[in-house]
């Protein structure tokens, strides 16, 4: 969205079916970071890298943000689109993150298709790096990007969380365990029905 400097940031913790998240929200009510590992020191480093010495305190995120996460995990998959977010990062990263935000729940895209979508078809590796640097995962759905062969690829929260999120959204993907074992790749599997 924008690289505009926040005046201050509040850190809050929210419970989800896949663990407690640490979220960072600026004084304007915009989401700035989501951390699956609940590591306050890591989030503070990320915020400092993106915004410099911004005052950070522990507190409560706006009710609308907390409720949007709760509704998403209860099955209202479009609820996170209501959350306003803002990021630092390079202009290329922000371009990738804006494109990620257009991938609907229940759908996936390969890194190559995402690169083509932003008009940079040869920048697949750079798109992958930008995807991995996304500071607001789930809201900017980097988990919806999978390998060209339909397999799950890396995710900052771990593949178990990525698998859970895609199944929660009803997205099709391939398990990649067979590739490592040398057995034939299984057919695409559809995520489990939503809660």
Backbone as JSON Lines, residues from 0, in Angstrom:
{"i":0,"aa":"X","n":[0.84,-1.16,0.0],"ca":[0.0,0.0,0.0],"c":[0.9,1.24,0.0]}
{"i":1,"aa":"X","n":[1.51,1.6,1.1],"ca":[2.35,2.79,1.11],"c":[3.54,2.61,2.03]}
{"i":2,"aa":"X","n":[4.59,3.37,1.77],"ca":[5.78,3.32,2.62],"c":[5.73,4.42,3.67]}
{"i":3,"aa":"X","n":[4.6,5.11,3.79],"ca":[4.45,6.21,4.73],"c":[4.9,5.79,6.13]}
{"i":4,"aa":"X","n":[5.63,6.65,6.77],"ca":[6.19,6.39,8.1],"c":[5.12,6.44,9.17]}
{"i":5,"aa":"X","n":[5.0,5.39,10.01],"ca":[4.02,5.45,11.1],"c":[4.55,6.32,12.24]}
{"i":6,"aa":"X","n":[3.64,6.94,12.99],"ca":[4.03,7.74,14.16],"c":[4.37,6.84,15.34]}
{"i":7,"aa":"X","n":[3.61,5.78,15.51],"ca":[3.86,4.81,16.57],"c":[3.22,3.49,16.17]}
{"i":8,"aa":"X","n":[3.64,2.43,16.86],"ca":[3.12,1.09,16.56],"c":[2.77,0.38,17.86]}
{"i":9,"aa":"X","n":[1.65,-0.34,17.82],"ca":[1.19,-1.13,18.95],"c":[1.29,-2.61,18.59]}
{"i":10,"aa":"X","n":[1.84,-3.4,19.51],"ca":[1.92,-4.84,19.34],"c":[0.81,-5.5,20.14]}
{"i":11,"aa":"X","n":[0.13,-6.46,19.52],"ca":[-0.95,-7.19,20.18],"c":[-0.81,-8.67,19.82]}
{"i":12,"aa":"X","n":[-1.41,-9.52,20.63],"ca":[-1.4,-10.96,20.38],"c":[-2.83,-11.42,20.18]}
{"i":13,"aa":"X","n":[-3.02,-12.26,19.16],"ca":[-4.35,-12.81,18.91],"c":[-4.25,-14.33,18.81]}
{"i":14,"aa":"X","n":[-5.24,-15.01,19.36],"ca":[-5.3,-16.47,19.29],"c":[-5.98,-16.87,17.99]}
{"i":15,"aa":"X","n":[-5.42,-17.9,17.35],"ca":[-6.0,-18.44,16.13],"c":[-5.95,-19.97,16.22]}
{"i":16,"aa":"X","n":[-6.65,-20.67,15.34],"ca":[-6.59,-22.13,15.35],"c":[-5.2,-22.68,15.0]}
{"i":17,"aa":"X","n":[-4.33,-21.85,14.44],"ca":[-2.98,-22.31,14.09],"c":[-1.92,-21.66,14.98]}
{"i":18,"aa":"X","n":[-2.34,-21.19,16.12],"ca":[-1.4,-20.63,17.09],"c":[-1.62,-19.15,17.34]}
{"i":19,"aa":"X","n":[-0.9,-18.65,18.32],"ca":[-0.99,-17.23,18.66],"c":[-0.16,-16.42,17.68]}
{"i":20,"aa":"X","n":[-0.73,-15.32,17.19],"ca":[-0.03,-14.41,16.29],"c":[0.31,-13.14,17.06]}
{"i":21,"aa":"X","n":[1.4,-12.54,16.68],"ca":[1.77,-11.22,17.17],"c":[1.52,-10.27,16.0]}
{"i":22,"aa":"X","n":[0.7,-9.26,16.21],"ca":[0.4,-8.3,15.14],"c":[0.85,-6.91,15.55]}
{"i":23,"aa":"X","n":[1.25,-6.13,14.56],"ca":[1.69,-4.75,14.78],"c":[0.76,-3.83,14.0]}
{"i":24,"aa":"X","n":[0.23,-2.83,14.69],"ca":[-0.73,-1.9,14.1],"c":[-0.24,-0.48,14.37]}
{"i":25,"aa":"X","n":[-0.3,0.39,13.34],"ca":[0.15,1.77,13.55],"c":[-0.95,2.62,14.18]}
{"i":26,"aa":"X","n":[-0.61,3.85,14.53],"ca":[-1.55,4.74,15.22],"c":[-2.76,5.1,14.36]}
{"i":27,"aa":"X","n":[-2.67,4.87,13.04],"ca":[-3.81,5.11,12.15],"c":[-4.69,3.89,11.98]}
{"i":28,"aa":"X","n":[-4.37,2.79,12.69],"ca":[-5.18,1.59,12.61],"c":[-4.83,0.69,11.43]}
{"i":29,"aa":"X","n":[-3.67,0.9,10.79],"ca":[-3.23,0.07,9.67],"c":[-2.32,-1.05,10.17]}
{"i":30,"aa":"X","n":[-2.56,-2.25,9.68],"ca":[-1.73,-3.39,10.03],"c":[-0.36,-3.21,9.39]}
{"i":31,"aa":"X","n":[0.7,-3.41,10.18],"ca":[2.08,-3.26,9.69],"c":[2.85,-4.57,9.69]}
{"i":32,"aa":"X","n":[2.47,-5.53,10.53],"ca":[3.19,-6.81,10.59],"c":[2.33,-7.88,11.24]}
{"i":33,"aa":"X","n":[2.55,-9.13,10.81],"ca":[1.96,-10.31,11.42],"c":[3.1,-11.3,11.61]}
{"i":34,"aa":"X","n":[3.23,-11.83,12.82],"ca":[4.29,-12.8,13.1],"c":[3.67,-14.07,13.67]}
{"i":35,"aa":"X","n":[3.96,-15.2,13.0],"ca":[3.42,-16.5,13.43],"c":[4.19,-17.09,14.6]}
{"i":36,"aa":"X","n":[5.41,-16.65,14.79],"ca":[6.27,-17.27,15.79],"c":[6.16,-16.56,17.14]}
{"i":37,"aa":"X","n":[5.37,-15.48,17.16],"ca":[5.11,-14.8,18.41],"c":[6.41,-14.27,19.03]}
{"i":38,"aa":"X","n":[7.32,-13.83,18.17],"ca":[8.64,-13.39,18.61],"c":[8.71,-11.87,18.57]}
{"i":39,"aa":"X","n":[8.5,-11.26,19.72],"ca":[8.46,-9.8,19.79],"c":[9.76,-9.15,19.33]}
{"i":40,"aa":"X","n":[10.9,-9.74,19.66],"ca":[12.2,-9.18,19.25],"c":[12.32,-9.17,17.73]}
{"i":41,"aa":"X","n":[11.89,-10.25,17.07],"ca":[11.93,-10.3,15.6],"c":[11.04,-9.23,14.98]}
{"i":42,"aa":"X","n":[9.85,-9.07,15.54],"ca":[8.92,-8.07,15.0],"c":[9.49,-6.67,15.2]}
{"i":43,"aa":"X","n":[10.07,-6.41,16.34],"ca":[10.67,-5.09,16.57],"c":[11.82,-4.83,15.59]}
{"i":44,"aa":"X","n":[12.64,-5.87,15.29],"ca":[13.72,-5.71,14.3],"c":[13.15,-5.42,12.92]}
{"i":45,"aa":"X","n":[12.1,-6.16,12.53],"ca":[11.45,-5.94,11.24],"c":[10.92,-4.51,11.14]}
{"i":46,"aa":"X","n":[10.25,-4.06,12.17],"ca":[9.69,-2.7,12.16],"c":[10.79,-1.65,12.09]}
{"i":47,"aa":"X","n":[11.88,-1.86,12.83],"ca":[13.0,-0.92,12.79],"c":[13.64,-0.89,11.39]}
{"i":48,"aa":"X","n":[13.76,-2.07,10.77],"ca":[14.35,-2.14,9.42],"c":[13.48,-1.4,8.41]}
{"i":49,"aa":"X","n":[12.16,-1.53,8.54],"ca":[11.24,-0.9,7.59],"c":[11.01,0.58,7.87]}
{"i":50,"aa":"X","n":[11.0,0.97,9.16],"ca":[10.55,2.32,9.5],"c":[11.52,3.13,10.34]}
{"i":51,"aa":"X","n":[12.62,2.56,10.75],"ca":[13.54,3.31,11.6],"c":[13.07,3.3,13.05]}
{"i":52,"aa":"X","n":[13.51,4.28,13.82],"ca":[13.2,4.3,15.26],"c":[11.8,4.81,15.57]}
{"i":53,"aa":"X","n":[10.8,3.98,15.32],"ca":[9.41,4.32,15.62],"c":[9.06,3.79,17.0]}
{"i":54,"aa":"X","n":[8.38,4.6,17.84],"ca":[7.99,4.09,19.16],"c":[7.06,2.88,19.03]}
{"i":55,"aa":"X","n":[7.4,1.8,19.74],"ca":[6.62,0.56,19.72],"c":[6.22,0.23,21.15]}
{"i":56,"aa":"X","n":[4.93,-0.04,21.36],"ca":[4.45,-0.4,22.69],"c":[3.52,-1.6,22.58]}
{"i":57,"aa":"X","n":[3.31,-2.26,23.7],"ca":[2.39,-3.38,23.75],"c":[1.02,-2.83,24.12]}
{"i":58,"aa":"X","n":[-0.02,-3.29,23.43],"ca":[-1.37,-2.81,23.68],"c":[-2.38,-3.66,22.93]}
{"i":59,"aa":"X","n":[-3.49,-3.06,22.62],"ca":[-4.58,-3.78,21.95],"c":[-4.8,-3.2,20.56]}
{"i":60,"aa":"X","n":[-4.86,-4.08,19.57],"ca":[-5.18,-3.66,18.19],"c":[-6.65,-3.24,18.13]}
{"i":61,"aa":"X","n":[-7.01,-2.44,17.15],"ca":[-8.42,-2.06,17.01],"c":[-9.32,-3.29,16.91]}
{"i":62,"aa":"X","n":[-10.5,-3.19,17.47],"ca":[-11.46,-4.3,17.48],"c":[-11.76,-4.78,16.06]}
{"i":63,"aa":"X","n":[-11.83,-3.88,15.1],"ca":[-12.15,-4.28,13.72],"c":[-11.11,-5.24,13.17]}
{"i":64,"aa":"X","n":[-9.84,-5.04,13.49],"ca":[-8.78,-5.94,13.02],"c":[-8.89,-7.28,13.72]}
{"i":65,"aa":"X","n":[-9.05,-7.26,15.02],"ca":[-9.18,-8.51,15.78],"c":[-10.39,-9.3,15.3]}
{"i":66,"aa":"X","n":[-11.5,-8.62,15.06],"ca":[-12.72,-9.29,14.6],"c":[-12.56,-9.84,13.19]}
{"i":67,"aa":"X","n":[-11.85,-9.11,12.32],"ca":[-11.64,-9.61,10.95],"c":[-10.85,-10.92,10.97]}
{"i":68,"aa":"X","n":[-9.81,-11.0,11.8],"ca":[-9.07,-12.26,11.92],"c":[-9.98,-13.36,12.45]}
{"i":69,"aa":"X","n":[-10.75,-13.07,13.48],"ca":[-11.65,-14.08,14.06],"c":[-12.65,-14.57,13.01]}
{"i":70,"aa":"X","n":[-13.25,-13.66,12.26],"ca":[-14.22,-14.04,11.24],"c":[-13.58,-14.89,10.14]}
{"i":71,"aa":"X","n":[-12.35,-14.54,9.73],"ca":[-11.64,-15.32,8.72],"c":[-11.48,-16.77,9.22]}
{"i":72,"aa":"X","n":[-10.99,-16.93,10.44],"ca":[-10.75,-18.27,10.96],"c":[-12.05,-19.03,11.24]}
{"i":73,"aa":"X","n":[-13.16,-18.3,11.37],"ca":[-14.47,-18.95,11.52],"c":[-15.06,-19.32,10.18]}
{"i":74,"aa":"X","n":[-14.4,-18.97,9.07],"ca":[-14.86,-19.37,7.74],"c":[-15.29,-18.24,6.82]}
{"i":75,"aa":"X","n":[-15.32,-17.01,7.31],"ca":[-15.68,-15.87,6.46],"c":[-14.39,-15.41,5.76]}
{"i":76,"aa":"X","n":[-14.04,-16.07,4.67],"ca":[-12.72,-15.95,4.07],"c":[-12.38,-14.57,3.51]}
{"i":77,"aa":"X","n":[-13.36,-13.78,3.21],"ca":[-13.09,-12.44,2.67],"c":[-12.94,-11.38,3.76]}
{"i":78,"aa":"X","n":[-13.09,-11.76,5.01],"ca":[-13.05,-10.79,6.12],"c":[-11.73,-10.02,6.2]}
{"i":79,"aa":"X","n":[-10.63,-10.67,5.85],"ca":[-9.33,-10.0,5.97],"c":[-9.16,-8.87,4.95]}
{"i":80,"aa":"X","n":[-9.95,-8.88,3.89],"ca":[-9.88,-7.79,2.91],"c":[-10.29,-6.45,3.52]}
{"i":81,"aa":"X","n":[-10.98,-6.49,4.64],"ca":[-11.43,-5.27,5.31],"c":[-10.29,-4.59,6.07]}
{"i":82,"aa":"X","n":[-9.2,-5.31,6.31],"ca":[-8.1,-4.77,7.09],"c":[-7.23,-3.87,6.21]}
{"i":83,"aa":"X","n":[-7.08,-2.64,6.63],"ca":[-6.18,-1.73,5.93],"c":[-4.76,-2.04,6.38]}
{"i":84,"aa":"X","n":[-3.85,-2.14,5.41],"ca":[-2.47,-2.45,5.73],"c":[-1.55,-1.48,5.03]}
{"i":85,"aa":"X","n":[-0.38,-1.33,5.57],"ca":[0.64,-0.47,4.97],"c":[1.99,-1.13,5.24]}
{"i":86,"aa":"X","n":[2.9,-0.98,4.31],"ca":[4.2,-1.62,4.46],"c":[5.32,-0.67,4.09]}
{"i":87,"aa":"X","n":[6.5,-1.01,4.56],"ca":[7.72,-0.4,4.07],"c":[8.15,-1.21,2.86]}
{"i":88,"aa":"X","n":[9.43,-1.49,2.75],"ca":[9.92,-2.31,1.64],"c":[10.22,-1.48,0.42]}
{"i":89,"aa":"X","n":[10.79,-2.14,-0.57],"ca":[11.14,-1.48,-1.83],"c":[9.89,-1.31,-2.69]}
{"i":90,"aa":"X","n":[9.99,-0.52,-3.73],"ca":[8.84,-0.35,-4.62],"c":[8.51,-1.68,-5.3]}
{"i":91,"aa":"X","n":[9.52,-2.49,-5.64],"ca":[9.27,-3.79,-6.25],"c":[8.53,-4.7,-5.27]}
{"i":92,"aa":"X","n":[8.98,-4.75,-4.02],"ca":[8.3,-5.58,-3.03],"c":[6.84,-5.15,-2.87]}
{"i":93,"aa":"X","n":[6.61,-3.87,-2.77],"ca":[5.23,-3.38,-2.61],"c":[4.38,-3.73,-3.83]}
{"i":94,"aa":"X","n":[4.98,-3.73,-5.01],"ca":[4.27,-4.11,-6.23],"c":[3.84,-5.58,-6.15]}
{"i":95,"aa":"X","n":[4.75,-6.44,-5.68],"ca":[4.43,-7.86,-5.51],"c":[3.34,-8.03,-4.46]}
{"i":96,"aa":"X","n":[3.46,-7.33,-3.33],"ca":[2.48,-7.46,-2.26],"c":[1.1,-6.99,-2.69]}
{"i":97,"aa":"X","n":[1.03,-5.93,-3.5],"ca":[-0.28,-5.48,-4.02],"c":[-0.88,-6.57,-4.91]}
{"i":98,"aa":"X","n":[-0.05,-7.22,-5.73],"ca":[-0.54,-8.3,-6.6],"c":[-1.0,-9.49,-5.77]}
{"i":99,"aa":"X","n":[-0.27,-9.82,-4.71],"ca":[-0.68,-10.93,-3.83],"c":[-2.07,-10.67,-3.27]}
{"i":100,"aa":"X","n":[-2.33,-9.43,-2.92],"ca":[-3.61,-9.07,-2.3],"c":[-4.8,-9.29,-3.23]}
{"i":101,"aa":"X","n":[-4.54,-9.5,-4.52],"ca":[-5.64,-9.72,-5.47],"c":[-5.97,-11.2,-5.68]}
{"i":102,"aa":"X","n":[-5.18,-12.1,-5.09],"ca":[-5.45,-13.54,-5.25],"c":[-6.61,-13.91,-4.33]}
{"i":103,"aa":"X","n":[-7.72,-14.34,-4.9],"ca":[-8.89,-14.66,-4.06],"c":[-8.68,-15.9,-3.2]}
{"i":104,"aa":"X","n":[-9.38,-15.95,-2.09],"ca":[-9.37,-17.14,-1.23],"c":[-9.85,-18.32,-2.04]}
{"i":105,"aa":"X","n":[-9.21,-19.47,-1.85],"ca":[-9.57,-20.68,-2.57],"c":[-8.83,-20.84,-3.88]}
{"i":106,"aa":"X","n":[-8.02,-19.85,-4.25],"ca":[-7.23,-19.93,-5.47],"c":[-5.75,-19.85,-5.12]}
{"i":107,"aa":"X","n":[-4.93,-20.37,-6.01],"ca":[-3.48,-20.3,-5.85],"c":[-2.87,-19.8,-7.15]}
{"i":108,"aa":"X","n":[-1.62,-19.39,-7.05],"ca":[-0.88,-18.88,-8.2],"c":[0.56,-19.35,-8.05]}
{"i":109,"aa":"X","n":[1.22,-19.63,-9.15],"ca":[2.64,-20.0,-9.08],"c":[3.48,-18.73,-9.04]}
{"i":110,"aa":"X","n":[4.73,-18.87,-8.66],"ca":[5.65,-17.73,-8.66],"c":[5.78,-17.14,-10.06]}
{"i":111,"aa":"X","n":[5.85,-18.02,-11.06],"ca":[5.95,-17.55,-12.44],"c":[4.72,-16.77,-12.87]}
{"i":112,"aa":"X","n":[3.55,-17.26,-12.5],"ca":[2.3,-16.56,-12.84],"c":[2.22,-15.22,-12.11]}
{"i":113,"aa":"X","n":[2.71,-15.18,-10.88],"ca":[2.72,-13.93,-10.13],"c":[3.68,-12.93,-10.79]}
{"i":114,"aa":"X","n":[4.85,-13.41,-11.22],"ca":[5.81,-12.54,-11.91],"c":[5.18,-11.98,-13.19]}
{"i":115,"aa":"X","n":[4.49,-12.83,-13.94],"ca":[3.83,-12.37,-15.18],"c":[2.72,-11.37,-14.85]}
{"i":116,"aa":"X","n":[2.02,-11.6,-13.76],"ca":[0.92,-10.72,-13.37],"c":[1.39,-9.3,-13.1]}
{"i":117,"aa":"X","n":[2.61,-9.16,-12.58],"ca":[3.13,-7.8,-12.31],"c":[3.92,-7.25,-13.5]}
{"i":118,"aa":"X","n":[3.92,-7.98,-14.62],"ca":[4.6,-7.5,-15.81],"c":[6.11,-7.75,-15.81]}
{"i":119,"aa":"X","n":[6.56,-8.67,-14.96],"ca":[7.99,-8.99,-14.83],"c":[8.19,-10.5,-14.97]}
{"i":120,"aa":"X","n":[7.84,-11.1,-16.13],"ca":[7.84,-12.56,-16.23],"c":[9.19,-13.24,-15.98]}
{"i":121,"aa":"X","n":[10.27,-12.5,-16.11],"ca":[11.59,-13.1,-15.88],"c":[12.08,-12.89,-14.45]}
{"i":122,"aa":"X","n":[11.31,-12.25,-13.63],"ca":[11.73,-11.93,-12.26],"c":[11.17,-12.92,-11.24]}
{"i":123,"aa":"X","n":[11.1,-14.19,-11.62],"ca":[10.5,-15.19,-10.75],"c":[11.22,-15.27,-9.4]}
{"i":124,"aa":"X","n":[12.54,-15.28,-9.44],"ca":[13.31,-15.38,-8.19],"c":[13.08,-14.14,-7.32]}
{"i":125,"aa":"X","n":[13.09,-12.97,-7.92],"ca":[12.86,-11.73,-7.16],"c":[11.45,-11.71,-6.58]}
{"i":126,"aa":"X","n":[10.48,-12.23,-7.33],"ca":[9.12,-12.32,-6.83],"c":[9.07,-13.26,-5.63]}
{"i":127,"aa":"X","n":[9.8,-14.37,-5.71],"ca":[9.85,-15.3,-4.59],"c":[10.45,-14.66,-3.35]}
{"i":128,"aa":"X","n":[11.5,-13.88,-3.54],"ca":[12.12,-13.2,-2.4],"c":[11.18,-12.16,-1.79]}
{"i":129,"aa":"X","n":[10.49,-11.41,-2.65],"ca":[9.53,-10.42,-2.16],"c":[8.38,-11.11,-1.44]}
{"i":130,"aa":"X","n":[7.92,-12.23,-1.98],"ca":[6.86,-13.0,-1.35],"c":[7.28,-13.43,0.06]}
{"i":131,"aa":"X","n":[8.52,-13.89,0.18],"ca":[9.04,-14.33,1.47],"c":[9.27,-13.2,2.45]}
{"i":132,"aa":"X","n":[9.39,-11.97,1.96],"ca":[9.62,-10.81,2.82],"c":[8.32,-10.1,3.21]}
{"i":133,"aa":"X","n":[7.19,-10.62,2.79],"ca":[5.9,-10.02,3.08],"c":[5.7,-9.86,4.59]}
{"i":134,"aa":"X","n":[5.58,-8.62,5.09],"ca":[5.43,-8.43,6.54],"c":[4.01,-8.65,7.07]}
{"i":135,"aa":"X","n":[3.03,-8.77,6.18],"ca":[1.64,-8.93,6.63],"c":[1.0,-10.18,6.01]}
{"i":136,"aa":"X","n":[1.6,-11.37,6.27],"ca":[1.05,-12.6,5.7],"c":[-0.38,-12.85,6.15]}
{"i":137,"aa":"X","n":[-1.04,-13.65,5.4],"ca":[-2.46,-14.01,5.49],"c":[-3.32,-12.85,5.0]}
{"i":138,"aa":"X","n":[-3.13,-11.64,5.53],"ca":[-3.87,-10.48,5.03],"c":[-3.42,-10.18,3.6]}
{"i":139,"aa":"X","n":[-2.12,-10.18,3.37],"ca":[-1.56,-10.17,2.01],"c":[-1.16,-11.63,1.81]}
{"i":140,"aa":"X","n":[-2.0,-12.39,1.09],"ca":[-1.97,-13.86,1.14],"c":[-0.83,-14.54,0.39]}
{"i":141,"aa":"X","n":[0.37,-14.4,0.9],"ca":[1.53,-15.05,0.29],"c":[1.42,-16.57,0.37]}
{"i":142,"aa":"X","n":[0.59,-17.07,1.28],"ca":[0.4,-18.52,1.38],"c":[-0.29,-19.1,0.15]}
{"i":143,"aa":"X","n":[-0.9,-18.26,-0.67],"ca":[-1.6,-18.72,-1.87],"c":[-0.66,-18.89,-3.06]}
{"i":144,"aa":"X","n":[0.63,-18.66,-2.86],"ca":[1.61,-18.86,-3.93],"c":[2.25,-20.23,-3.72]}
{"i":145,"aa":"X","n":[2.2,-21.05,-4.77],"ca":[2.71,-22.42,-4.7],"c":[3.65,-22.66,-5.88]}
{"i":146,"aa":"X","n":[4.29,-23.8,-5.89],"ca":[5.2,-24.14,-6.98],"c":[4.48,-24.31,-8.31]}
{"i":147,"aa":"X","n":[5.22,-24.22,-9.4],"ca":[4.65,-24.35,-10.74],"c":[3.97,-25.7,-10.94]}
{"i":148,"aa":"X","n":[4.44,-26.73,-10.22],"ca":[3.84,-28.06,-10.33],"c":[2.7,-28.27,-9.34]}
{"i":149,"aa":"X","n":[2.3,-27.2,-8.66],"ca":[1.18,-27.29,-7.72],"c":[1.56,-27.7,-6.32]}
{"i":150,"aa":"X","n":[2.87,-27.88,-6.05],"ca":[3.29,-28.31,-4.71],"c":[3.44,-27.11,-3.78]}
{"i":151,"aa":"X","n":[3.37,-27.41,-2.5],"ca":[3.59,-26.39,-1.49],"c":[5.06,-26.01,-1.48]}
{"i":152,"aa":"X","n":[5.31,-24.73,-1.33],"ca":[6.67,-24.21,-1.23],"c":[6.8,-23.5,0.1]}
{"i":153,"aa":"X","n":[7.95,-22.95,0.37],"ca":[8.22,-22.32,1.66],"c":[7.17,-21.31,2.1]}
{"i":154,"aa":"X","n":[7.11,-21.15,3.42],"ca":[6.19,-20.2,4.03],"c":[6.77,-19.83,5.39]}
{"i":155,"aa":"X","n":[6.8,-18.55,5.7],"ca":[7.4,-18.08,6.95],"c":[6.82,-18.72,8.18]}
{"i":156,"aa":"X","n":[5.57,-19.1,8.14],"ca":[4.93,-19.75,9.28],"c":[5.13,-21.25,9.29]}
{"i":157,"aa":"X","n":[5.76,-21.79,8.24],"ca":[5.97,-23.23,8.12],"c":[4.93,-23.86,7.2]}
{"i":158,"aa":"X","n":[5.3,-24.97,6.6],"ca":[4.4,-25.62,5.64],"c":[3.12,-26.16,6.29]}
{"i":159,"aa":"X","n":[3.18,-26.53,7.55],"ca":[1.96,-27.01,8.21],"c":[0.9,-25.91,8.27]}
{"i":160,"aa":"X","n":[1.33,-24.69,8.58],"ca":[0.38,-23.57,8.62],"c":[-0.12,-23.24,7.22]}
{"i":161,"aa":"X","n":[0.78,-23.29,6.23],"ca":[0.38,-23.01,4.84],"c":[-0.65,-24.04,4.39]}
{"i":162,"aa":"X","n":[-0.38,-25.3,4.66],"ca":[-1.3,-26.38,4.3],"c":[-2.66,-26.15,4.97]}
{"i":163,"aa":"X","n":[-2.65,-25.8,6.27],"ca":[-3.89,-25.56,7.0],"c":[-4.67,-24.41,6.36]}
{"i":164,"aa":"X","n":[-3.98,-23.31,6.07],"ca":[-4.65,-22.14,5.49],"c":[-5.27,-22.46,4.13]}
{"i":165,"aa":"X","n":[-4.52,-23.16,3.28],"ca":[-5.05,-23.5,1.95],"c":[-6.23,-24.46,2.06]}
{"i":166,"aa":"X","n":[-6.17,-25.41,2.97],"ca":[-7.31,-26.32,3.18],"c":[-8.5,-25.55,3.73]}
{"i":167,"aa":"X","n":[-8.24,-24.64,4.66],"ca":[-9.3,-23.8,5.23],"c":[-10.02,-23.02,4.13]}
{"i":168,"aa":"X","n":[-9.26,-22.59,3.14],"ca":[-9.82,-21.8,2.04],"c":[-10.36,-22.66,0.9]}
{"i":169,"aa":"X","n":[-10.14,-23.97,0.97],"ca":[-10.64,-24.87,-0.08],"c":[-9.8,-24.83,-1.34]}
{"i":170,"aa":"X","n":[-8.52,-24.5,-1.24],"ca":[-7.65,-24.41,-2.42],"c":[-7.05,-25.77,-2.75]}
{"i":171,"aa":"X","n":[-6.81,-26.01,-4.03],"ca":[-6.18,-27.24,-4.48],"c":[-4.66,-27.07,-4.5]}
{"i":172,"aa":"X","n":[-3.95,-28.11,-4.11],"ca":[-2.49,-28.11,-4.15],"c":[-2.01,-29.55,-4.1]}
{"i":173,"aa":"X","n":[-0.72,-29.74,-4.36],"ca":[-0.12,-31.07,-4.28],"c":[0.74,-31.14,-3.03]}
{"i":174,"aa":"X","n":[0.71,-32.27,-2.39],"ca":[1.65,-32.51,-1.29],"c":[3.01,-32.79,-1.93]}
{"i":175,"aa":"X","n":[4.07,-32.29,-1.35],"ca":[5.38,-32.47,-1.97],"c":[6.22,-33.54,-1.29]}
{"i":176,"aa":"X","n":[5.66,-34.33,-0.4],"ca":[6.4,-35.42,0.23],"c":[6.84,-36.46,-0.79]}
{"i":177,"aa":"X","n":[6.0,-36.75,-1.78],"ca":[6.31,-37.79,-2.76],"c":[7.54,-37.43,-3.59]}
{"i":178,"aa":"X","n":[7.71,-36.13,-3.87],"ca":[8.86,-35.71,-4.67],"c":[10.16,-36.08,-3.96]}
{"i":179,"aa":"X","n":[10.23,-35.86,-2.66],"ca":[11.45,-36.18,-1.91],"c":[11.68,-37.68,-1.85]}
{"i":180,"aa":"X","n":[10.63,-38.48,-1.83],"ca":[10.8,-39.91,-1.68],"c":[11.07,-40.6,-3.01]}
{"i":181,"aa":"X","n":[10.91,-39.89,-4.13],"ca":[11.14,-40.48,-5.44],"c":[9.92,-41.19,-6.0]}
{"i":182,"aa":"X","n":[8.81,-41.22,-5.26],"ca":[7.59,-41.84,-5.76],"c":[6.87,-40.87,-6.69]}
{"i":183,"aa":"X","n":[5.97,-41.38,-7.51],"ca":[5.21,-40.5,-8.4],"c":[4.44,-39.45,-7.61]}
{"i":184,"aa":"X","n":[4.27,-38.28,-8.2],"ca":[3.55,-37.17,-7.57],"c":[2.06,-37.48,-7.52]}
{"i":185,"aa":"X","n":[1.4,-37.31,-6.36],"ca":[-0.04,-37.55,-6.28],"c":[-0.82,-36.48,-7.04]}
{"i":186,"aa":"X","n":[-2.04,-36.8,-7.32],"ca":[-2.91,-35.83,-7.98],"c":[-3.16,-34.65,-7.05]}
{"i":187,"aa":"X","n":[-3.64,-33.57,-7.64],"ca":[-4.01,-32.41,-6.82],"c":[-5.04,-32.83,-5.79]}
{"i":188,"aa":"X","n":[-4.9,-32.32,-4.6],"ca":[-5.92,-32.58,-3.6],"c":[-6.62,-31.27,-3.28]}
{"i":189,"aa":"X","n":[-7.89,-31.38,-3.07],"ca":[-8.67,-30.2,-2.73],"c":[-8.66,-30.05,-1.24]}
{"i":190,"aa":"X","n":[-8.54,-28.82,-0.81],"ca":[-8.56,-28.57,0.63],"c":[-9.85,-29.07,1.26]}
{"i":191,"aa":"X","n":[-9.79,-29.32,2.54],"ca":[-10.97,-29.77,3.28],"c":[-12.02,-28.68,3.3]}
{"i":192,"aa":"X","n":[-13.28,-29.04,3.46],"ca":[-14.32,-28.02,3.51],"c":[-14.06,-27.01,4.63]}
{"i":193,"aa":"X","n":[-14.49,-25.79,4.41],"ca":[-14.31,-24.74,5.42],"c":[-15.12,-25.04,6.66]}
{"i":194,"aa":"X","n":[-14.67,-24.46,7.76],"ca":[-15.33,-24.63,9.05],"c":[-16.71,-24.02,9.02]}
